[in-house]
């Protein structure tokens, strides 16, 4: 009798935990100010494809994060030379897995992103979940439950990425976006990703590391 009661309460607890996780992991679109445009969605889809190559399962927030709330912006604010505003990333690294140099040696190159970097740092948030239909990407908007769920039932190797709005050059050739993830104590990375439009497809051209731990 006592054993049956224990199983009942254990099952009830499990239902409550799963229910709470489901509620906190899905946020409605109205929490973000606007929906990402189709071209911006294309960049996010290309970014997602690249993140898959890292060997972990990437999760996105349903909407973009404000630049001022990113770790890169906060680290930059502590640097005297970065004030009053964060400098546009103009130096990128091309190498293994990026652009034309897949499998080759890493090399640095420059692209002036100052003209469209303001789109990345603007005070705006975009709803991006609609960019991925049919389960093309995984999303999570809760706090803490993702790691617990994956530790119990999942792949044990997930990354929750927060991304900024995309900046696209006036001629439509380049796009830049910042993405970061935290995967535990002294574990995380923040990086700018530069994409180039080639034959109607956004191809990763280079990256610019901002911080890692």
Steps between C-alpha positions, in 0.01 A plus 500: 500500500775738600700400190201570276451842656867578443468408132188716472674807642807432288287483186316818603829677556625389159182630334538836676867528398428414138201736496703784644777436250254511212346826622834676550656370178248658263458875479233661279603722212351816651790517748717612207440826320502377142546194283826447316479569125556222247857604413591518867342158549727364227805618694374340820444172318855511363632574849308204639648272237849612598436454872398141429854438379631565853389151598243607760126554478429874467193656657389856424291745694173575320610859464821696470678651797566871541863579428539682833412175679769289332822404675703664222330835556554479875864397464547783250347754739776418750768589244582867484591490130160354412304798628265666422383228263614154400725504191378319190678169434710546187760223537386143447662162485447261216602140533374155582130484423459853365470636150740378232766384742326191634762275650777751431716719719343790684552848364386848593321737266314828540150607408369843601175427687463848652222594258266224617628408846244739645227254401659245735520738796168681445242499778279240334406140549385263229285188522692229313320175584287536187819489289523127567202293400439131547744455786802628308641642824448458874392785727501558874404812693495378857766535768697197613259228393676428173815375669301290747282350228793417277694350789209267578354422158705665229828484316704651788665730248287807430574868461248779552591781261388859527523701178470867414318653205683468169676788329490489120713724278324745270608310190372174650837328471591457867313427821635495854343356814624441854429177689603377843432207726566404860543130569591503867769633731791638297338367185373722222585701193398821324572558133409712198411304188545660159295362211535574131223475242603258227256396229206578727641306797654642818839331540711536814799713400674547835476533876625744761543362851409746776531289812529140614532317830 
